[in-house]
Amino acid sequence: SISQSIYQQLSEELHAQTGIDPEWLPSGMLVLNDDDMAQAIDWCQQHKASNELLSPEQLNKQFAHLNSFSEPALLRDDVATIRPHKLLAALSRYLEDNGVTFIDEQDAKTLHTQPNLITGVELDDRIIKGTEYVICAGAWSSQLIPKDIKKPDIAPVKGQMICFPPIDIPNPCMVMDGNRYIIPRKEGRIVVGSTREHTGFNANTSQQAFKELRDFAQQLYPALSNIEPDAHWAGLRPSSPSSIPYICRVDGYKNLSLNAGHYRNGIVTAPASAQLMTDIVLGNPTSIDPTPYQLTR
């Protein structure tokens, strides 16, 4: 995929230029759930991606730090992980060092419009004017669409996650099991996710979710049995129909675009989304078919 081909080089360049390590890690990924496994195998075959179905015996030998396997699992050894908040910190530093201005701690309240044209975006204490406007406000994106335009079908879905302190991991491999996943980080921390909760814009955490995620991780990783997570947080993912994002011009306004609705795949699809959005804004030929990502579909 575009992301896999870009992230290693991007991570290395950002680390060298900013001193912030996005922690790209070629971890590989195990898929345990039968339904997900069939879908993953089909995807790998269609895209000629590396995959291997391992027997329980092979799994127990190769991943002895995980709980004993009794069923086969799919290994994708070409998958890597990256630390989202470190990536964003490095990108922000790089962009600021190269003349990009960020306006923090301000709400984008509304877009100012004229017929067929966006003339500015109203913040808490000022109006910003530009030639092109891109709405990429995650779960809040629909609130910025002009009133005379059909709203995109984007809704917040809460995802709670936990993180364990660093442990020694002999073979740090990402594990997917249905909606649950475990992501080993570069320094040995273990990230565990995630819930899927339709609670509107409520981003509060709960003890029930904490316990469910902790129990899932400790059952899969025996080394975590006597360790308590040291972080617990929640985020609001921008869900969209079939988890297909909107990456398009907004009909009716010649200088307004939308890039939102990526749900749980924001980091995974970010390079391809950015490439398509850039081509659309600049009026370049698109190397990615834009048809599936239109607002009217």
HUVENWO-V294465 format. One record per residue. N is the residue number from 1. OMEGA is omega in whole degrees, -180 to 180 (NA if undefined). Layout:
# HUVENWO-V294465
n->{N,N}
omega->{OMEGA,OMEGA}
This chain:
# HUVENWO-V294465
n->{1,2,3,4,5,6,7,8,9,10,11,12,13,14,15,16,17,18,19,20,21,22,23,24,25,26,27,28,29,30,31,32,33,34,35,36,37,38,39,40,41,42,43,44,45,46,47,48,49,50,51,52,53,54,55,56,57,58,59,60,61,62,63,64,65,66,67,68,69,70,71,72,73,74,75,76,77,78,79,80,81,82,83,84,85,86,87,88,89,90,91,92,93,94,95,96,97,98,99,100,101,102,103,104,105,106,107,108,109,110,111,112,113,114,115,116,117,118,119,120,121,122,123,124,125,126,127,128,129,130,131,132,133,134,135,136,137,138,139,140,141,142,143,144,145,146,147,148,149,150,151,152,153,154,155,156,157,158,159,160,161,162,163,164,165,166,167,168,169,170,171,172,173,174,175,176,177,178,179,180,181,182,183,184,185,186,187,188,189,190,191,192,193,194,195,196,197,198,199,200,201,202,203,204,205,206,207,208,209,210,211,212,213,214,215,216,217,218,219,220,221,222,223,224,225,226,227,228,229,230,231,232,233,234,235,236,237,238,239,240,241,242,243,244,245,246,247,248,249,250,251,252,253,254,255,256,257,258,259,260,261,262,263,264,265,266,267,268,269,270,271,272,273,274,275,276,277,278,279,280,281,282,283,284,285,286,287,288,289,290,291,292,293,294,295,296,297}
omega->{179,-177,-178,-179,-175,-166,-180,-180,180,-180,-180,-179,179,179,-178,-173,-177,-175,179,-178,176,174,171,-176,177,-170,-167,-179,173,176,-173,-174,-176,-179,179,-178,179,179,-180,179,178,-179,-180,180,180,-175,179,180,-179,175,-179,177,-176,177,176,180,179,-180,-178,178,-175,-177,-176,-180,177,178,-175,-180,174,179,176,176,-179,177,171,-174,179,-177,177,176,176,-175,-171,-175,175,177,-179,178,180,178,180,179,-180,-178,177,179,-178,167,179,-180,174,176,-174,175,178,174,168,-170,-177,175,174,-172,163,178,176,-172,169,-177,179,175,-177,176,-179,-172,-179,173,179,179,179,177,178,-179,178,175,177,-173,176,-176,-179,-171,-177,-177,-179,178,178,-172,-178,-178,176,-179,172,-179,-179,-178,179,172,-177,173,177,-179,175,178,177,175,-177,170,178,-178,-177,-178,-171,-177,174,-179,175,178,-174,179,-177,177,176,-178,173,177,-171,-176,176,176,-178,177,-177,178,-17,175,172,-172,178,-176,-178,-178,176,-179,178,175,-180,178,179,179,177,-178,-179,-180,178,-179,178,-178,-178,177,-178,-179,180,-179,180,-171,-178,-180,178,174,179,176,-179,-177,179,175,179,-179,-180,-178,178,-178,-179,180,177,-175,172,177,-167,165,175,-178,180,179,-172,-178,-180,178,-178,177,-172,176,-176,177,-176,-173,-176,-180,-177,-174,-174,-179,179,178,-180,179,-180,-179,179,179,-180,-178,-178,-179,180,170,-177,176,177,179,-177,-172,-175,-169,-178,177,177,-177,NA}
